[in-house]
Amino acid sequence: MLISYTIACSVYESAQDAENVRALLTYIASEDGQERVADPRVAGSAPISDDLRSRVMAAVDQIRAA
């Protein structure tokens, strides 16, 4: 079983850093990103559920610059 976590700050000093983190996490949680990690040649992880994706995106939407 593979369990992984991604941790990010909710506030960044730079607006560009905040945008970059939001973009990365948005891709990771997206259907395309989840399809990629499910590929056994990449990670072979089970994709997250739609409910968890909604919760992740709600947190991602809170990321901002100071």
PyMOL Python script that loads the backbone (N, CA, C, O; Angstrom):
from pymol import cmd

cmd.read_pdbstr("""\
ATOM      1  N   MET A   1       0.847  -1.166   0.000  1.00  0.00           N
ATOM      2  CA  MET A   1       0.000   0.000   0.000  1.00  0.00           C
ATOM      3  C   MET A   1       0.898   1.235   0.000  1.00  0.00           C
ATOM      4  O   MET A   1       1.881   1.299   0.738  1.00  0.00           O
ATOM      5  N   LEU A   2       0.557   2.194  -0.817  1.00  0.00           N
ATOM      6  CA  LEU A   2       1.291   3.449  -0.906  1.00  0.00           C
ATOM      7  C   LEU A   2       0.423   4.566  -0.344  1.00  0.00           C
ATOM      8  O   LEU A   2      -0.702   4.782  -0.796  1.00  0.00           O
ATOM      9  N   ILE A   3       0.958   5.269   0.642  1.00  0.00           N
ATOM     10  CA  ILE A   3       0.271   6.432   1.201  1.00  0.00           C
ATOM     11  C   ILE A   3       1.210   7.609   1.022  1.00  0.00           C
ATOM     12  O   ILE A   3       2.392   7.532   1.356  1.00  0.00           O
ATOM     13  N   SER A   4       0.683   8.683   0.500  1.00  0.00           N
ATOM     14  CA  SER A   4       1.525   9.870   0.351  1.00  0.00           C
ATOM     15  C   SER A   4       0.752  11.102   0.798  1.00  0.00           C
ATOM     16  O   SER A   4      -0.479  11.140   0.778  1.00  0.00           O
ATOM     17  N   TYR A   5       1.509  12.090   1.193  1.00  0.00           N
ATOM     18  CA  TYR A   5       0.938  13.340   1.659  1.00  0.00           C
ATOM     19  C   TYR A   5       1.608  14.482   0.917  1.00  0.00           C
ATOM     20  O   TYR A   5       2.770  14.380   0.523  1.00  0.00           O
ATOM     21  N   THR A   6       0.892  15.542   0.731  1.00  0.00           N
ATOM     22  CA  THR A   6       1.465  16.769   0.195  1.00  0.00           C
ATOM     23  C   THR A   6       1.109  17.872   1.181  1.00  0.00           C
ATOM     24  O   THR A   6      -0.055  18.067   1.533  1.00  0.00           O
ATOM     25  N   ILE A   7       2.133  18.584   1.613  1.00  0.00           N
ATOM     26  CA  ILE A   7       1.935  19.653   2.585  1.00  0.00           C
ATOM     27  C   ILE A   7       2.351  20.970   1.940  1.00  0.00           C
ATOM     28  O   ILE A   7       3.403  21.055   1.306  1.00  0.00           O
ATOM     29  N   ALA A   8       1.533  21.977   2.102  1.00  0.00           N
ATOM     30  CA  ALA A   8       1.845  23.307   1.567  1.00  0.00           C
ATOM     31  C   ALA A   8       1.425  24.340   2.593  1.00  0.00           C
ATOM     32  O   ALA A   8       0.564  24.089   3.435  1.00  0.00           O
ATOM     33  N   CYS A   9       2.035  25.481   2.510  1.00  0.00           N
ATOM     34  CA  CYS A   9       1.654  26.606   3.368  1.00  0.00           C
ATOM     35  C   CYS A   9       0.373  27.230   2.819  1.00  0.00           C
ATOM     36  O   CYS A   9       0.068  27.097   1.633  1.00  0.00           O
ATOM     37  N   SER A  10      -0.357  27.898   3.671  1.00  0.00           N
ATOM     38  CA  SER A  10      -1.561  28.594   3.198  1.00  0.00           C
ATOM     39  C   SER A  10      -1.264  30.034   2.820  1.00  0.00           C
ATOM     40  O   SER A  10      -2.058  30.673   2.128  1.00  0.00           O
ATOM     41  N   VAL A  11      -0.112  30.558   3.273  1.00  0.00           N
ATOM     42  CA  VAL A  11       0.288  31.931   2.963  1.00  0.00           C
ATOM     43  C   VAL A  11       1.756  31.926   2.537  1.00  0.00           C
ATOM     44  O   VAL A  11       2.604  31.328   3.198  1.00  0.00           O
ATOM     45  N   TYR A  12       2.041  32.600   1.425  1.00  0.00           N
ATOM     46  CA  TYR A  12       3.400  32.733   0.901  1.00  0.00           C
ATOM     47  C   TYR A  12       3.769  34.202   0.819  1.00  0.00           C
ATOM     48  O   TYR A  12       2.905  35.057   0.626  1.00  0.00           O
ATOM     49  N   GLU A  13       5.052  34.493   0.967  1.00  0.00           N
ATOM     50  CA  GLU A  13       5.512  35.889   0.887  1.00  0.00           C
ATOM     51  C   GLU A  13       5.290  36.467  -0.504  1.00  0.00           C
ATOM     52  O   GLU A  13       4.971  37.647  -0.647  1.00  0.00           O
ATOM     53  N   SER A  14       5.455  35.646  -1.516  1.00  0.00           N
ATOM     54  CA  SER A  14       5.378  36.092  -2.902  1.00  0.00           C
ATOM     55  C   SER A  14       4.062  35.631  -3.545  1.00  0.00           C
ATOM     56  O   SER A  14       3.641  34.488  -3.365  1.00  0.00           O
ATOM     57  N   ALA A  15       3.432  36.519  -4.281  1.00  0.00           N
ATOM     58  CA  ALA A  15       2.221  36.152  -5.021  1.00  0.00           C
ATOM     59  C   ALA A  15       2.538  35.088  -6.063  1.00  0.00           C
ATOM     60  O   ALA A  15       1.716  34.207  -6.316  1.00  0.00           O
ATOM     61  N   GLN A  16       3.725  35.160  -6.673  1.00  0.00           N
ATOM     62  CA  GLN A  16       4.124  34.163  -7.676  1.00  0.00           C
ATOM     63  C   GLN A  16       4.286  32.790  -7.034  1.00  0.00           C
ATOM     64  O   GLN A  16       3.874  31.786  -7.615  1.00  0.00           O
ATOM     65  N   ASP A  17       4.881  32.735  -5.843  1.00  0.00           N
ATOM     66  CA  ASP A  17       5.020  31.452  -5.147  1.00  0.00           C
ATOM     67  C   ASP A  17       3.648  30.864  -4.835  1.00  0.00           C
ATOM     68  O   ASP A  17       3.423  29.670  -5.034  1.00  0.00           O
ATOM     69  N   ALA A  18       2.737  31.693  -4.349  1.00  0.00           N
ATOM     70  CA  ALA A  18       1.387  31.222  -4.030  1.00  0.00           C
ATOM     71  C   ALA A  18       0.707  30.677  -5.285  1.00  0.00           C
ATOM     72  O   ALA A  18       0.073  29.623  -5.241  1.00  0.00           O
ATOM     73  N   GLU A  19       0.838  31.385  -6.389  1.00  0.00           N
ATOM     74  CA  GLU A  19       0.232  30.938  -7.647  1.00  0.00           C
ATOM     75  C   GLU A  19       0.853  29.627  -8.126  1.00  0.00           C
ATOM     76  O   GLU A  19       0.142  28.739  -8.598  1.00  0.00           O
ATOM     77  N   ASN A  20       2.171  29.504  -8.007  1.00  0.00           N
ATOM     78  CA  ASN A  20       2.843  28.269  -8.427  1.00  0.00           C
ATOM     79  C   ASN A  20       2.392  27.069  -7.600  1.00  0.00           C
ATOM     80  O   ASN A  20       2.147  25.992  -8.145  1.00  0.00           O
ATOM     81  N   VAL A  21       2.282  27.253  -6.298  1.00  0.00           N
ATOM     82  CA  VAL A  21       1.832  26.159  -5.435  1.00  0.00           C
ATOM     83  C   VAL A  21       0.386  25.800  -5.756  1.00  0.00           C
ATOM     84  O   VAL A  21       0.049  24.620  -5.848  1.00  0.00           O
ATOM     85  N   ARG A  22      -0.472  26.804  -5.928  1.00  0.00           N
ATOM     86  CA  ARG A  22      -1.868  26.533  -6.303  1.00  0.00           C
ATOM     87  C   ARG A  22      -1.941  25.758  -7.620  1.00  0.00           C
ATOM     88  O   ARG A  22      -2.719  24.812  -7.742  1.00  0.00           O
ATOM     89  N   ALA A  23      -1.137  26.155  -8.598  1.00  0.00           N
ATOM     90  CA  ALA A  23      -1.149  25.478  -9.903  1.00  0.00           C
ATOM     91  C   ALA A  23      -0.702  24.022  -9.777  1.00  0.00           C
ATOM     92  O   ALA A  23      -1.319  23.128 -10.357  1.00  0.00           O
ATOM     93  N   LEU A  24       0.368  23.787  -9.021  1.00  0.00           N
ATOM     94  CA  LEU A  24       0.860  22.418  -8.849  1.00  0.00           C
ATOM     95  C   LEU A  24      -0.182  21.554  -8.147  1.00  0.00           C
ATOM     96  O   LEU A  24      -0.485  20.453  -8.607  1.00  0.00           O
ATOM     97  N   LEU A  25      -0.725  22.039  -7.047  1.00  0.00           N
ATOM     98  CA  LEU A  25      -1.700  21.246  -6.304  1.00  0.00           C
ATOM     99  C   LEU A  25      -2.988  21.042  -7.092  1.00  0.00           C
ATOM    100  O   LEU A  25      -3.626  19.995  -6.983  1.00  0.00           O
ATOM    101  N   THR A  26      -3.370  22.038  -7.881  1.00  0.00           N
ATOM    102  CA  THR A  26      -4.554  21.891  -8.732  1.00  0.00           C
ATOM    103  C   THR A  26      -4.340  20.777  -9.747  1.00  0.00           C
ATOM    104  O   THR A  26      -5.239  19.971  -9.985  1.00  0.00           O
ATOM    105  N   TYR A  27      -3.155  20.728 -10.346  1.00  0.00           N
ATOM    106  CA  TYR A  27      -2.863  19.649 -11.308  1.00  0.00           C
ATOM    107  C   TYR A  27      -2.849  18.300 -10.604  1.00  0.00           C
ATOM    108  O   TYR A  27      -3.442  17.340 -11.095  1.00  0.00           O
ATOM    109  N   ILE A  28      -2.181  18.219  -9.463  1.00  0.00           N
ATOM    110  CA  ILE A  28      -2.099  16.943  -8.748  1.00  0.00           C
ATOM    111  C   ILE A  28      -3.493  16.406  -8.440  1.00  0.00           C
ATOM    112  O   ILE A  28      -3.736  15.208  -8.587  1.00  0.00           O
ATOM    113  N   ALA A  29      -4.406  17.268  -8.018  1.00  0.00           N
ATOM    114  CA  ALA A  29      -5.757  16.837  -7.646  1.00  0.00           C
ATOM    115  C   ALA A  29      -6.680  16.648  -8.844  1.00  0.00           C
ATOM    116  O   ALA A  29      -7.738  16.030  -8.721  1.00  0.00           O
ATOM    117  N   SER A  30      -6.289  17.172  -9.999  1.00  0.00           N
ATOM    118  CA  SER A  30      -7.161  17.101 -11.176  1.00  0.00           C
ATOM    119  C   SER A  30      -7.334  15.661 -11.669  1.00  0.00           C
ATOM    120  O   SER A  30      -6.561  14.772 -11.311  1.00  0.00           O
ATOM    121  N   GLU A  31      -8.343  15.453 -12.482  1.00  0.00           N
ATOM    122  CA  GLU A  31      -8.553  14.128 -13.076  1.00  0.00           C
ATOM    123  C   GLU A  31      -7.332  13.708 -13.894  1.00  0.00           C
ATOM    124  O   GLU A  31      -6.925  12.548 -13.842  1.00  0.00           O
ATOM    125  N   ASP A  32      -6.739  14.649 -14.656  1.00  0.00           N
ATOM    126  CA  ASP A  32      -5.543  14.329 -15.442  1.00  0.00           C
ATOM    127  C   ASP A  32      -4.379  13.939 -14.541  1.00  0.00           C
ATOM    128  O   ASP A  32      -3.681  12.961 -14.810  1.00  0.00           O
ATOM    129  N   GLY A  33      -4.169  14.702 -13.473  1.00  0.00           N
ATOM    130  CA  GLY A  33      -3.087  14.395 -12.542  1.00  0.00           C
ATOM    131  C   GLY A  33      -3.298  13.058 -11.856  1.00  0.00           C
ATOM    132  O   GLY A  33      -2.354  12.285 -11.690  1.00  0.00           O
ATOM    133  N   GLN A  34      -4.517  12.786 -11.463  1.00  0.00           N
ATOM    134  CA  GLN A  34      -4.817  11.520 -10.808  1.00  0.00           C
ATOM    135  C   GLN A  34      -4.701  10.337 -11.765  1.00  0.00           C
ATOM    136  O   GLN A  34      -4.298   9.244 -11.365  1.00  0.00           O
ATOM    137  N   GLU A  35      -5.053  10.557 -13.021  1.00  0.00           N
ATOM    138  CA  GLU A  35      -4.889   9.511 -14.023  1.00  0.00           C
ATOM    139  C   GLU A  35      -3.406   9.179 -14.195  1.00  0.00           C
ATOM    140  O   GLU A  35      -3.025   8.017 -14.337  1.00  0.00           O
ATOM    141  N   ARG A  36      -2.587  10.219 -14.178  1.00  0.00           N
ATOM    142  CA  ARG A  36      -1.138  10.025 -14.332  1.00  0.00           C
ATOM    143  C   ARG A  36      -0.548   9.232 -13.170  1.00  0.00           C
ATOM    144  O   ARG A  36       0.232   8.307 -13.396  1.00  0.00           O
ATOM    145  N   VAL A  37      -0.904   9.573 -11.933  1.00  0.00           N
ATOM    146  CA  VAL A  37      -0.334   8.844 -10.800  1.00  0.00           C
ATOM    147  C   VAL A  37      -0.881   7.426 -10.687  1.00  0.00           C
ATOM    148  O   VAL A  37      -0.263   6.572 -10.052  1.00  0.00           O
ATOM    149  N   ALA A  38      -2.024   7.173 -11.290  1.00  0.00           N
ATOM    150  CA  ALA A  38      -2.575   5.819 -11.284  1.00  0.00           C
ATOM    151  C   ALA A  38      -1.836   4.908 -12.266  1.00  0.00           C
ATOM    152  O   ALA A  38      -1.917   3.685 -12.157  1.00  0.00           O
ATOM    153  N   ASP A  39      -1.128   5.492 -13.210  1.00  0.00           N
ATOM    154  CA  ASP A  39      -0.367   4.719 -14.192  1.00  0.00           C
ATOM    155  C   ASP A  39       0.741   3.954 -13.464  1.00  0.00           C
ATOM    156  O   ASP A  39       1.558   4.570 -12.780  1.00  0.00           O
ATOM    157  N   PRO A  40       0.784   2.633 -13.596  1.00  0.00           N
ATOM    158  CA  PRO A  40       1.801   1.852 -12.893  1.00  0.00           C
ATOM    159  C   PRO A  40       3.232   2.231 -13.284  1.00  0.00           C
ATOM    160  O   PRO A  40       4.162   1.999 -12.512  1.00  0.00           O
ATOM    161  N   ARG A  41       3.412   2.802 -14.456  1.00  0.00           N
ATOM    162  CA  ARG A  41       4.757   3.227 -14.878  1.00  0.00           C
ATOM    163  C   ARG A  41       5.186   4.502 -14.160  1.00  0.00           C
ATOM    164  O   ARG A  41       6.369   4.843 -14.156  1.00  0.00           O
ATOM    165  N   VAL A  42       4.238   5.206 -13.554  1.00  0.00           N
ATOM    166  CA  VAL A  42       4.542   6.462 -12.847  1.00  0.00           C
ATOM    167  C   VAL A  42       4.576   6.204 -11.348  1.00  0.00           C
ATOM    168  O   VAL A  42       5.635   6.298 -10.728  1.00  0.00           O
ATOM    169  N   ALA A  43       3.434   5.881 -10.761  1.00  0.00           N
ATOM    170  CA  ALA A  43       3.392   5.637  -9.313  1.00  0.00           C
ATOM    171  C   ALA A  43       2.495   4.454  -8.959  1.00  0.00           C
ATOM    172  O   ALA A  43       2.726   3.769  -7.963  1.00  0.00           O
ATOM    173  N   GLY A  44       1.471   4.218  -9.779  1.00  0.00           N
ATOM    174  CA  GLY A  44       0.544   3.126  -9.496  1.00  0.00           C
ATOM    175  C   GLY A  44      -0.338   3.375  -8.284  1.00  0.00           C
ATOM    176  O   GLY A  44      -0.811   2.429  -7.654  1.00  0.00           O
ATOM    177  N   SER A  45      -0.560   4.632  -7.957  1.00  0.00           N
ATOM    178  CA  SER A  45      -1.401   4.992  -6.806  1.00  0.00           C
ATOM    179  C   SER A  45      -2.879   4.939  -7.170  1.00  0.00           C
ATOM    180  O   SER A  45      -3.251   5.120  -8.329  1.00  0.00           O
ATOM    181  N   ALA A  46      -3.703   4.691  -6.179  1.00  0.00           N
ATOM    182  CA  ALA A  46      -5.143   4.758  -6.390  1.00  0.00           C
ATOM    183  C   ALA A  46      -5.542   6.223  -6.464  1.00  0.00           C
ATOM    184  O   ALA A  46      -5.084   7.019  -5.644  1.00  0.00           O
ATOM    185  N   PRO A  47      -6.376   6.600  -7.414  1.00  0.00           N
ATOM    186  CA  PRO A  47      -6.812   7.994  -7.515  1.00  0.00           C
ATOM    187  C   PRO A  47      -7.675   8.392  -6.322  1.00  0.00           C
ATOM    188  O   PRO A  47      -8.315   7.549  -5.694  1.00  0.00           O
ATOM    189  N   ILE A  48      -7.681   9.689  -6.022  1.00  0.00           N
ATOM    190  CA  ILE A  48      -8.506  10.182  -4.924  1.00  0.00           C
ATOM    191  C   ILE A  48      -9.965  10.248  -5.376  1.00  0.00           C
ATOM    192  O   ILE A  48     -10.258  10.315  -6.570  1.00  0.00           O
ATOM    193  N   SER A  49     -10.851  10.229  -4.422  1.00  0.00           N
ATOM    194  CA  SER A  49     -12.287  10.281  -4.723  1.00  0.00           C
ATOM    195  C   SER A  49     -12.695  11.709  -5.098  1.00  0.00           C
ATOM    196  O   SER A  49     -11.972  12.669  -4.832  1.00  0.00           O
ATOM    197  N   ASP A  50     -13.862  11.821  -5.716  1.00  0.00           N
ATOM    198  CA  ASP A  50     -14.384  13.144  -6.056  1.00  0.00           C
ATOM    199  C   ASP A  50     -14.617  13.981  -4.797  1.00  0.00           C
ATOM    200  O   ASP A  50     -14.402  15.193  -4.807  1.00  0.00           O
ATOM    201  N   ASP A  51     -15.057  13.332  -3.714  1.00  0.00           N
ATOM    202  CA  ASP A  51     -15.278  14.048  -2.460  1.00  0.00           C
ATOM    203  C   ASP A  51     -13.962  14.608  -1.926  1.00  0.00           C
ATOM    204  O   ASP A  51     -13.897  15.768  -1.517  1.00  0.00           O
ATOM    205  N   LEU A  52     -12.922  13.789  -1.931  1.00  0.00           N
ATOM    206  CA  LEU A  52     -11.628  14.264  -1.454  1.00  0.00           C
ATOM    207  C   LEU A  52     -11.086  15.350  -2.378  1.00  0.00           C
ATOM    208  O   LEU A  52     -10.489  16.318  -1.906  1.00  0.00           O
ATOM    209  N   ARG A  53     -11.285  15.203  -3.689  1.00  0.00           N
ATOM    210  CA  ARG A  53     -10.847  16.240  -4.629  1.00  0.00           C
ATOM    211  C   ARG A  53     -11.506  17.578  -4.296  1.00  0.00           C
ATOM    212  O   ARG A  53     -10.846  18.616  -4.332  1.00  0.00           O
ATOM    213  N   SER A  54     -12.783  17.564  -3.976  1.00  0.00           N
ATOM    214  CA  SER A  54     -13.491  18.799  -3.610  1.00  0.00           C
ATOM    215  C   SER A  54     -12.900  19.418  -2.354  1.00  0.00           C
ATOM    216  O   SER A  54     -12.741  20.636  -2.276  1.00  0.00           O
ATOM    217  N   ARG A  55     -12.575  18.589  -1.374  1.00  0.00           N
ATOM    218  CA  ARG A  55     -11.982  19.091  -0.129  1.00  0.00           C
ATOM    219  C   ARG A  55     -10.574  19.630  -0.369  1.00  0.00           C
ATOM    220  O   ARG A  55     -10.194  20.657   0.192  1.00  0.00           O
ATOM    221  N   VAL A  56      -9.809  18.941  -1.197  1.00  0.00           N
ATOM    222  CA  VAL A  56      -8.459  19.409  -1.536  1.00  0.00           C
ATOM    223  C   VAL A  56      -8.549  20.763  -2.229  1.00  0.00           C
ATOM    224  O   VAL A  56      -7.811  21.686  -1.883  1.00  0.00           O
ATOM    225  N   MET A  57      -9.441  20.888  -3.199  1.00  0.00           N
ATOM    226  CA  MET A  57      -9.548  22.141  -3.951  1.00  0.00           C
ATOM    227  C   MET A  57     -10.035  23.293  -3.069  1.00  0.00           C
ATOM    228  O   MET A  57      -9.653  24.442  -3.287  1.00  0.00           O
ATOM    229  N   ALA A  58     -10.863  22.996  -2.089  1.00  0.00           N
ATOM    230  CA  ALA A  58     -11.285  24.040  -1.146  1.00  0.00           C
ATOM    231  C   ALA A  58     -10.085  24.546  -0.364  1.00  0.00           C
ATOM    232  O   ALA A  58      -9.979  25.746  -0.108  1.00  0.00           O
ATOM    233  N   ALA A  59      -9.184  23.658   0.018  1.00  0.00           N
ATOM    234  CA  ALA A  59      -7.958  24.080   0.719  1.00  0.00           C
ATOM    235  C   ALA A  59      -7.021  24.814  -0.221  1.00  0.00           C
ATOM    236  O   ALA A  59      -6.433  25.823   0.167  1.00  0.00           O
ATOM    237  N   VAL A  60      -6.867  24.334  -1.448  1.00  0.00           N
ATOM    238  CA  VAL A  60      -5.998  24.985  -2.429  1.00  0.00           C
ATOM    239  C   VAL A  60      -6.474  26.405  -2.691  1.00  0.00           C
ATOM    240  O   VAL A  60      -5.664  27.319  -2.840  1.00  0.00           O
ATOM    241  N   ASP A  61      -7.779  26.589  -2.747  1.00  0.00           N
ATOM    242  CA  ASP A  61      -8.343  27.924  -3.005  1.00  0.00           C
ATOM    243  C   ASP A  61      -8.034  28.925  -1.894  1.00  0.00           C
ATOM    244  O   ASP A  61      -8.153  30.133  -2.093  1.00  0.00           O
ATOM    245  N   GLN A  62      -7.640  28.424  -0.733  1.00  0.00           N
ATOM    246  CA  GLN A  62      -7.300  29.296   0.394  1.00  0.00           C
ATOM    247  C   GLN A  62      -5.854  29.784   0.354  1.00  0.00           C
ATOM    248  O   GLN A  62      -5.492  30.688   1.107  1.00  0.00           O
ATOM    249  N   ILE A  63      -5.021  29.205  -0.509  1.00  0.00           N
ATOM    250  CA  ILE A  63      -3.607  29.593  -0.592  1.00  0.00           C
ATOM    251  C   ILE A  63      -3.511  31.003  -1.174  1.00  0.00           C
ATOM    252  O   ILE A  63      -4.139  31.317  -2.185  1.00  0.00           O
ATOM    253  N   ARG A  64      -2.712  31.845  -0.514  1.00  0.00           N
ATOM    254  CA  ARG A  64      -2.615  33.253  -0.943  1.00  0.00           C
ATOM    255  C   ARG A  64      -1.244  33.818  -0.589  1.00  0.00           C
ATOM    256  O   ARG A  64      -0.442  33.178   0.090  1.00  0.00           O
ATOM    257  N   ALA A  65      -1.006  35.012  -1.059  1.00  0.00           N
ATOM    258  CA  ALA A  65       0.216  35.760  -0.714  1.00  0.00           C
ATOM    259  C   ALA A  65      -0.065  36.601   0.514  1.00  0.00           C
ATOM    260  O   ALA A  65      -1.203  36.993   0.772  1.00  0.00           O
ATOM    261  N   ALA A  66       0.989  36.872   1.267  1.00  0.00           N
ATOM    262  CA  ALA A  66       0.867  37.690   2.483  1.00  0.00           C
ATOM    263  C   ALA A  66       0.528  39.128   2.140  1.00  0.00           C
ATOM    264  O   ALA A  66       0.387  39.960   3.036  1.00  0.00           O
TER     265      ALA A  66
END
""", "prot")
cmd.dss("prot")
cmd.show_as("cartoon", "prot")
cmd.util.cbc("prot")
cmd.orient("prot")
